Amino acid sequence: MPQPRKIKRNLPEAQARLIAQQLKILRKKRGITQAQLAEKVGLTQNAIASYETGRINLVDVTLFDLVETLNASADELLGMKTKKVATQNMSLRLIKRMNAIDALPETKKKHVLKVLDDTLKANTRA
């Protein structure tokens, strides 16, 4: 099977800067470090830092990996339009706690969620 041709195109500088800024913003919103993101997408922390500062531009495969890992849209990462995500207005502290709950074993997760649901129900009745 023939390999696809790689077409080298340089992004306009302003667009490259915007993508670098968006990557950093999305990573921080998701509450993960450069090292954690790098590990998840199979890169080095130095590569992520280089992408975030605009020293190097993202290539298509890396873009897809980052979009999937950050649970974002390519448009959001590219700064074309903002994807409305429920976590947009959440504090970083709350997002980290939600991620920690999600990582719990299923039985413990159900227990924590039941306590949260009961607390929320009690609060709406008051």
N, C-alpha and C positions, 0 to 999 in steps of 0.2 A: 504494500500500500504506500503510495507516495506521501511524503511529508508535506504539510502545508507550508507555503512560502511565508516567511516573516517579513512584513513590510515595516521598515523603520520610519516612524513619523515622530517628529518632535512636537510636543504640545506647546501652545503659546505660553509664555512665562507666567502670565496672570492665572491661566487655568491650572498650570502645574502647582503654583503657590496655593491656590484654592483647594486643590485635591490634598496637598500636604496638610493644610490646616484642618480640613474635614476629617482626615484620618486620625489626627491627634484628638480632635473633639470627640469623635465617635468612640475611640478607645477609652478615653477618660469617662465618658458617659456610661459606658458599660462596666466601669470599675475594674479594668484590668491594666496591668503594667505592660510596658514594651516587651519585657522578657516573656511574660505569659502569652501575649499575642504572638510573638515570634515562635514560641514552642508549638502553639496550636496550628500555625500555618506552615511550619517547617522551615522557618528562616532563623536568622540570628537576630539578637536584640539590636546589634549595630545596623543591620539592614532596615529594621523598623525605624530606628532613629534617623537613618538617612532618608527614608521615605517621608517622614514627618517634617524634616527640615528642608526638603526639596532638593537635597544634594543629588538624589537619583529619582527618576520617575518610575511609577508603577508600570509593570508589563501586564498584559491581559490575564495570564494565568494567576499571577499574584493578586491581581484585582479581584478575581472571582473568589479566591481563597479568603481574602480579607473581608469581602462582603458577606460571605457565608459565616465566617467566624464571628463577625461583629453583629450578625443578625440585622443587617441594614440592606438597603437597596443600592444598586450601583449609582443610581441618580443621586441618592443622598450622599454617598461617598464622594462623588464627582462634583457635588455642590450645585446640581442642576435644579433640584427641588427637594424640599424637606418631606420625608416620609413621616406621617403621623404615627408615632409609636407611643404606647401607653406609658412607657418609662420616661418620656421627654421631660415631664415636670416633676419626676421623682428625685429625691435627694440621693446623692451617691451612697450615703449611709443606708438608706432604705433598699436601694438596688443590691448592695452587697449582702444585706440580710436576706433578701428574697433569693439570691443565688445560693446562699448557704442553706436555706430551707430546701431549695430544689435539689441540692446535693445529698440530702439526708436519705437514709433507707426509707422505703415506701411506708412502713408502719409508723416510723417516727414522723415522717412528713405528714401523714394523715392526722396524727395526734396534734401537731403544731397547727395545722390548718383548721382543725375543729376548734381549738382554743381561740384562734383568730376570729373565726366565724361567730362563735358564741359571744366574744367580746364586742364585735361590731354590731351584732343584733341587739345586745344589751344597751349599747351606746345609742342606737337609733330609737329605742323605746323610751329612753330617758328624756 
